[in-house]
Amino acid sequence: MSRHLLQIAWRNLWRNPRRTLITVAAIALGYAMLLVFACLLAGLRSQMTENGTQFGLCHMQVHAPDYSPDRSIYKTLGGQEGVDVAKLLATVTADARVRAAAPRVYGYGLVSQAYHSAGAEILGVVPGQEQQVSALHTRLVQGSYLSEQTPKGVVIGDKLANTLKATVGSEIILMTQAVDGSMGNDLYTVIGIVHTGQEAIDRGRVLMSLPASQELLNLAPTRIHEVGVLLFDAGEATTVARALEAQVSKILPVRVRAWPELSPELAEYVRLNQSGTAVLAFIVFLVAMIGVTNTMLMAVFERTRELGVLMALGMRPALVVGLVLIEAGSLVVASLIFGGTLGTPLLWYLQIHGLDLRRFIGELSIVGVSVDPIWYGRQDFAAYGRTALGLTVAALFSALYPAVRASRFRPVEAMKRV
């Protein structure tokens, strides 16, 4: 019986092909638009997360328990005795979800060149390890990155370089307070200038080697402020942070924080971005419900006499409801297939070529994170599936009223209608 119902339902849809095609086209175009929109938003979320974490924030950070929020230079991992850095890094990277980890030292001071000066954050890193967790080395606009051959070399942001009137080869003086209370100061050479699009880095960061920063701050080689951690999947950061904190705490007291906690503005934007798909989906669902309700109501009114005959011949009201719902389901399935076929080439294009917005916008930043002018899409199969399921449910729900109305026809009265 179910097979016969499917055949009847499919034939009924094409009794008025113009109306059916208009409804299918409307739902299919809405679904294709949702696919494209979800792909673009997923790409923007990915880009924002990547750009927001790849220039120093990382996916997670390991600190001493009382390091944040003051970020005091005295609060190093392991206290004044420090920590076995190699052992700590090995413990962190032992988790299969961790891609890489790198030690860091922070300081804050005054940087001067000739008659110009500015406040800056000093970041000491191990160049080879830092390149595995951040992408600062890929944003060089002049000069070269840190290396062991230039222990007194520093890399600075382009806006800081403009403030100081410094270029590659310029000598700058760094002055800061060391952990022993003395004034740390030394002469360094600018070997590289970077541009990231993030104001805090471009205008106020000086990057140097870890030993040089420890010497400037009078820190022992075993004392570091932070371990930056990069994961294979940024979406797992919160879960991995909890597990990693429990594991590392067996060695020494630590606090591990994931990027949503480190940058709540970025995390809030990601959540807002995800809700954008839901808003557009609601609009498309509403259009689909109106279209399906109209199509099914008109189909029921046109077939009143026919349905009366079927009920007179023994078709139960439940089967009448099932027949109308099958018609609505067939309508939305055809729409999804058509919409998916229409949207697939667009999704491929967005992933490979993206939307080139360079002629419309210059450098753009959102919540302090730079956005590339070429907007690439990214597949979001979960969103595609939820959208398809939502459209199906919306179509079936909108067909309930016509279905129930048809099931309540009195066979004798229905057969009298023309």
C-alpha positions as CSV (number, residue, x, y, z in Angstrom):
1,M,0.0,0.0,0.0
2,S,2.8,2.4,0.8
3,R,4.3,2.0,-2.7
4,H,0.9,2.8,-4.2
5,L,0.6,5.8,-2.0
6,L,4.1,7.0,-3.2
7,Q,3.0,6.6,-6.9
8,I,-0.3,8.4,-6.3
9,A,1.4,11.2,-4.4
10,W,4.1,11.7,-7.1
11,R,1.5,11.8,-9.9
12,N,-0.7,14.2,-8.0
13,L,2.2,16.7,-7.7
14,W,2.5,16.9,-11.4
15,R,-1.1,17.5,-12.2
16,N,-0.3,21.1,-12.0
17,P,3.3,21.2,-13.1
18,R,3.6,25.0,-13.1
19,R,2.6,25.3,-9.5
20,T,4.8,22.4,-8.4
21,L,7.8,23.8,-10.3
22,I,7.4,27.3,-8.8
23,T,7.3,25.8,-5.3
24,V,10.3,23.5,-6.0
25,A,12.3,26.4,-7.5
26,A,11.5,28.6,-4.5
27,I,12.6,26.0,-1.9
28,A,15.6,24.9,-4.0
29,L,16.9,28.4,-4.4
30,G,16.4,29.0,-0.7
31,Y,18.3,25.9,0.1
32,A,21.1,26.7,-2.3
33,M,21.3,30.2,-0.8
34,L,21.6,28.6,2.7
35,L,24.3,26.3,1.6
36,V,26.4,29.2,0.2
37,F,25.7,31.4,3.2
38,A,26.6,28.6,5.7
39,C,29.8,27.9,3.6
40,L,30.8,31.6,3.7
41,L,30.1,32.0,7.4
42,A,32.0,28.8,8.3
43,G,34.9,30.1,6.2
44,L,34.8,33.5,8.1
45,R,34.7,31.7,11.5
46,S,37.7,29.6,10.5
47,Q,39.6,32.6,9.2
48,M,38.7,34.7,12.3
49,T,39.8,31.9,14.7
50,E,43.0,31.3,12.7
51,N,43.9,34.9,12.4
52,G,43.0,35.6,16.0
53,T,45.2,32.8,17.4
54,Q,48.1,32.5,15.0
55,F,50.0,35.7,16.0
56,G,50.7,34.9,19.7
57,L,47.3,34.0,21.3
58,C,47.5,30.3,20.3
59,H,44.8,27.8,20.9
60,M,45.8,27.4,24.6
61,Q,48.2,29.0,27.0
62,V,49.8,27.4,30.1
63,H,50.6,29.8,33.0
64,A,51.3,29.8,36.6
65,P,48.0,29.7,38.5
66,D,48.3,33.4,39.7
67,Y,49.8,34.8,36.5
68,S,46.5,36.2,35.1
69,P,45.0,38.7,34.9
70,D,47.9,41.0,36.1
71,R,50.5,39.2,34.0
72,S,53.3,40.0,36.4
73,I,56.8,39.3,35.3
74,Y,57.5,37.7,38.7
75,K,54.9,35.0,38.2
76,T,56.8,32.4,36.3
77,L,56.0,28.7,35.9
78,G,57.4,26.8,38.9
79,G,57.9,30.0,40.9
80,Q,61.4,31.4,41.5
81,E,63.0,27.9,41.1
82,G,61.6,27.7,37.6
83,V,60.8,24.5,35.7
84,D,62.4,21.9,33.5
85,V,61.2,23.5,30.2
86,A,62.0,20.5,28.1
87,K,60.1,18.1,30.4
88,L,57.1,20.5,30.5
89,L,57.0,20.7,26.7
90,A,57.2,17.0,26.4
91,T,54.3,16.6,28.8
92,V,52.1,19.0,26.9
93,T,52.9,17.6,23.5
94,A,52.3,14.0,24.7
95,D,48.6,14.6,24.2
96,A,47.7,13.4,20.6
97,R,45.5,16.4,20.1
98,V,48.4,18.9,20.5
99,R,50.3,19.8,17.4
100,A,53.1,21.9,19.0
101,A,54.1,23.9,22.0
102,A,56.6,26.7,22.6
103,P,58.0,28.5,25.7
104,R,57.7,32.3,26.1
105,V,58.8,35.1,28.3
106,Y,57.0,38.5,28.6
107,G,58.2,41.9,29.6
108,Y,57.0,45.5,29.3
109,G,59.2,48.5,28.8
110,L,60.3,51.5,26.8
111,V,61.8,51.2,23.4
112,S,63.8,54.1,22.0
113,Q,65.6,55.0,18.8
114,A,67.3,58.3,18.4
115,Y,64.8,61.0,19.5
116,H,61.7,58.7,19.4
117,S,60.3,56.3,21.9
118,A,57.3,54.2,22.7
119,G,56.0,51.7,25.2
120,A,56.0,48.1,24.0
121,E,55.5,44.5,25.1
122,I,58.6,42.4,24.9
123,L,58.1,38.8,23.9
124,G,61.0,36.3,24.1
125,V,60.7,33.1,22.1
126,V,62.7,30.2,20.8
127,P,62.5,31.0,17.0
128,G,62.3,27.4,15.8
129,Q,59.6,26.4,18.3
130,E,57.7,29.6,18.0
131,Q,57.3,29.1,14.2
132,Q,55.4,25.9,15.0
133,V,52.7,27.6,17.1
134,S,52.4,31.1,15.5
135,A,52.6,32.7,12.1
136,L,54.5,35.9,12.8
137,H,57.4,34.8,10.7
138,T,55.0,34.7,7.6
139,R,54.1,38.4,8.0
140,L,57.5,39.9,7.5
141,V,57.4,43.0,5.3
142,Q,61.1,43.8,5.7
143,G,64.2,42.0,6.8
144,S,64.3,38.5,8.3
145,Y,63.1,36.5,11.3
146,L,64.9,35.7,14.5
147,S,67.7,33.3,14.4
148,E,70.6,32.0,16.6
149,Q,73.0,33.9,14.4
150,T,71.6,37.2,15.6
151,P,71.2,36.9,19.4
152,K,70.8,40.7,19.7
153,G,68.4,41.0,16.8
154,V,64.7,42.0,17.3
155,V,61.6,41.9,15.1
156,I,59.1,44.8,15.6
157,G,55.7,45.7,14.2
158,D,55.5,48.1,11.2
159,K,53.5,50.8,13.1
160,L,56.0,50.7,16.0
161,A,58.8,51.0,13.4
162,N,57.0,54.1,12.0
163,T,56.7,55.6,15.5
164,L,60.4,55.1,16.2
165,K,61.4,56.0,12.6
166,A,63.3,52.7,12.6
167,T,64.2,50.5,9.6
168,V,66.0,47.2,9.2
169,G,69.5,47.7,10.6
170,S,68.5,50.4,13.1
171,E,69.7,50.1,16.6
172,I,67.1,50.5,19.4
173,I,67.4,50.6,23.2
174,L,65.1,48.6,25.4
175,M,64.5,49.6,29.0
176,T,62.5,47.6,31.5
177,Q,62.3,46.6,35.1
178,A,64.0,43.3,35.8
179,V,62.7,40.7,38.4
180,D,65.4,41.6,40.8
181,G,64.3,45.3,40.9
182,S,67.1,46.6,38.8
183,M,66.6,48.4,35.5
184,G,67.2,46.1,32.5
185,N,68.5,47.9,29.4
186,D,70.5,46.9,26.3
187,L,71.1,47.8,22.7
188,Y,69.5,45.7,20.0
189,T,69.4,45.7,16.2
190,V,66.1,45.6,14.2
191,I,66.5,42.7,11.8
192,G,62.8,42.4,10.7
193,I,59.5,44.3,10.5
194,V,56.1,42.5,10.5
195,H,52.6,43.5,9.6
196,T,49.7,41.4,11.0
197,G,46.8,43.8,10.8
198,Q,46.4,43.6,14.6
199,E,46.9,46.9,16.3
200,A,48.4,45.5,19.6
201,I,51.1,43.6,17.7
202,D,51.9,46.1,14.9
203,R,52.1,49.0,17.2
204,G,53.4,47.6,20.5
205,R,55.4,44.4,20.3
206,V,59.1,43.6,20.2
207,L,60.0,40.0,19.4
208,M,63.4,38.7,20.6
209,S,65.1,35.4,21.4
210,L,64.2,33.7,24.7
211,P,67.8,33.9,26.1
212,A,68.0,37.6,25.3
213,S,64.7,38.3,27.0
214,Q,65.7,36.3,30.0
215,E,69.0,38.2,30.2
216,L,67.2,41.5,29.9
217,L,64.7,40.6,32.7
218,N,67.3,38.9,34.8
219,L,65.5,35.6,34.7
220,A,67.2,32.2,35.0
221,P,67.0,29.9,31.9
222,T,64.5,27.7,33.8
223,R,62.0,30.6,34.3
224,I,59.4,31.2,31.7
225,H,56.0,32.9,31.9
226,E,54.0,30.8,29.3
227,V,53.8,27.8,27.1
228,G,51.8,28.6,23.9
229,V,50.0,25.5,22.6
230,L,48.7,24.8,19.1
231,L,46.1,22.1,18.5
232,F,45.1,20.1,15.4
233,D,41.5,21.3,15.9
234,A,40.9,24.7,17.5
235,G,37.3,23.6,18.2
236,E,38.6,21.2,20.9
237,A,40.5,23.9,22.8
238,T,38.2,24.1,25.8
239,T,38.0,20.3,26.3
240,V,41.8,19.8,25.8
241,A,42.6,22.7,28.2
242,R,40.7,21.0,31.0
243,A,42.4,17.6,30.3
244,L,45.9,19.2,29.9
245,E,45.5,21.2,33.1
246,A,44.7,18.0,35.1
247,Q,47.7,16.2,33.5
248,V,50.3,18.9,33.9
249,S,49.2,19.7,37.5
250,K,50.6,16.4,38.5
251,I,54.1,17.9,37.8
252,L,53.6,21.5,38.9
253,P,50.7,23.9,39.6
254,V,49.4,25.4,36.4
255,R,46.4,27.0,34.8
256,V,45.6,26.2,31.2
257,R,43.3,28.5,29.4
258,A,41.7,28.0,25.9
259,W,41.4,30.8,23.3
260,P,37.6,31.4,24.0
261,E,38.6,32.3,27.6
262,L,41.7,34.2,26.5
263,S,39.8,36.2,23.9
264,P,36.1,36.4,24.9
265,E,35.4,39.0,22.2
266,L,36.5,36.6,19.5
267,A,34.6,33.7,21.1
268,E,31.4,35.9,21.2
269,Y,31.8,36.8,17.6
270,V,32.1,33.1,16.6
271,R,28.9,32.4,18.5
272,L,27.2,35.4,16.8
273,N,28.4,34.2,13.4
274,Q,26.9,30.7,14.0
275,S,23.5,32.3,14.8
276,G,23.6,34.1,11.5
277,T,22.9,30.8,9.7
278,A,20.0,30.1,12.0
279,V,18.4,33.5,11.2
280,L,18.6,33.0,7.5
281,A,17.4,29.4,7.8
282,F,14.3,30.6,9.7
283,I,13.5,33.0,6.9
284,V,13.9,30.2,4.3
285,F,11.9,27.8,6.4
286,L,9.1,30.4,6.6
287,V,9.1,30.8,2.8
288,A,9.1,27.0,2.4
289,M,6.2,26.6,4.8
290,I,4.1,29.2,3.0
291,G,4.9,27.6,-0.4
292,V,4.1,24.1,0.7
293,T,0.9,25.1,2.5
294,N,-0.4,26.9,-0.6
295,T,0.5,24.0,-2.9
296,M,-1.0,21.4,-0.7
297,L,-4.2,23.4,0.0
298,M,-4.7,24.0,-3.7
299,A,-4.1,20.4,-4.5
300,V,-6.6,19.3,-1.8
301,F,-9.3,21.7,-3.0
302,E,-8.8,20.6,-6.7
303,R,-9.1,16.9,-5.7
304,T,-12.0,17.2,-3.3
305,R,-14.2,15.0,-5.4
306,E,-11.5,12.5,-6.0
307,L,-10.6,12.2,-2.3
308,G,-14.3,11.8,-1.6
309,V,-14.4,8.8,-4.0
310,L,-11.3,7.3,-2.5
311,M,-12.8,7.6,1.0
312,A,-16.1,6.1,-0.2
313,L,-14.2,3.2,-1.5
314,G,-12.6,2.5,1.9
315,M,-9.6,4.8,2.2
316,R,-9.2,5.6,5.9
317,P,-8.7,9.2,7.1
318,A,-5.2,8.3,8.3
319,L,-4.2,7.2,4.8
320,V,-5.5,10.5,3.4
321,V,-3.3,12.4,5.8
322,G,-0.4,10.1,4.8
323,L,-1.0,10.8,1.2
324,V,-0.9,14.5,1.6
325,L,2.2,14.3,3.8
326,I,4.0,12.1,1.3
327,E,3.2,14.6,-1.4
328,A,4.8,17.4,0.7
329,G,7.7,15.2,1.5
330,S,8.3,14.4,-2.1
331,L,8.1,18.0,-2.9
332,V,10.8,19.0,-0.4
333,V,13.0,16.1,-1.4
334,A,12.9,17.1,-5.0
335,S,13.7,20.7,-3.9
336,L,16.6,19.6,-1.8
337,I,18.1,17.6,-4.7
338,F,17.7,20.5,-7.1
339,G,19.0,23.0,-4.5
340,G,22.0,20.8,-3.7
341,T,22.8,20.3,-7.4
342,L,22.6,24.1,-7.9
343,G,24.7,24.9,-4.8
344,T,27.5,22.4,-5.2
345,P,29.5,24.2,-7.9
346,L,29.1,27.5,-5.9
347,L,30.5,25.8,-2.8
348,W,33.4,24.4,-4.8
349,Y,34.2,27.8,-6.2
350,L,34.1,29.5,-2.8
351,Q,36.5,27.0,-1.3
352,I,39.0,27.2,-4.2
353,H,38.8,30.8,-5.4
354,G,36.8,32.6,-2.7
355,L,35.2,36.0,-3.0
356,D,37.7,38.7,-3.9
357,L,36.7,41.8,-2.0
358,R,39.9,43.8,-2.6
359,R,38.2,46.2,-4.9
360,F,35.5,47.0,-2.3
361,I,37.4,47.0,1.0
362,G,40.9,47.6,2.1
363,E,42.3,46.2,5.3
364,L,39.5,45.2,7.6
365,S,39.4,44.0,11.2
366,I,36.6,42.6,13.3
367,V,36.9,42.6,17.1
368,G,40.6,43.5,16.6
369,V,41.3,40.6,14.3
370,S,42.4,41.2,10.7
371,V,40.2,39.7,8.0
372,D,41.7,38.7,4.6
373,P,40.2,40.6,1.6
374,I,39.6,37.3,-0.2
375,W,36.8,35.6,1.6
376,Y,37.1,31.8,1.3
377,G,34.3,29.4,2.1
378,R,34.6,26.2,4.2
379,Q,32.4,23.2,4.1
380,D,30.0,22.9,7.1
381,F,28.3,19.6,6.6
382,A,26.6,19.8,10.0
383,A,24.9,23.0,9.0
384,Y,23.9,21.6,5.6
385,G,22.4,18.5,7.2
386,R,20.5,20.6,9.9
387,T,19.2,22.8,7.1
388,A,17.9,19.9,5.0
389,L,16.3,18.3,8.0
390,G,14.8,21.6,9.1
391,L,13.3,22.2,5.6
392,T,11.8,18.7,5.6
393,V,10.3,19.1,9.0
394,A,9.0,22.6,8.1
395,A,7.4,21.2,4.9
396,L,5.7,18.3,6.7
397,F,4.5,20.5,9.5
398,S,3.0,23.0,7.0
399,A,1.3,20.2,5.2
400,L,-0.5,19.0,8.3
401,Y,-3.4,21.5,8.0
402,P,-4.2,20.6,4.4
403,A,-3.8,16.9,5.3
404,V,-6.1,17.0,8.3
405,R,-8.7,19.1,6.3
406,A,-8.7,16.5,3.6
407,S,-9.1,13.7,6.0
408,R,-12.3,15.3,7.4
409,F,-14.1,15.4,4.1
410,R,-17.5,13.6,4.1
411,P,-17.4,11.3,1.1
412,V,-21.0,12.0,0.0
413,E,-20.5,15.8,0.2
414,A,-17.1,15.7,-1.4
415,M,-18.3,13.7,-4.4
416,K,-21.0,16.3,-5.1
417,R,-18.3,19.0,-5.7
418,V,-17.1,19.7,-9.2
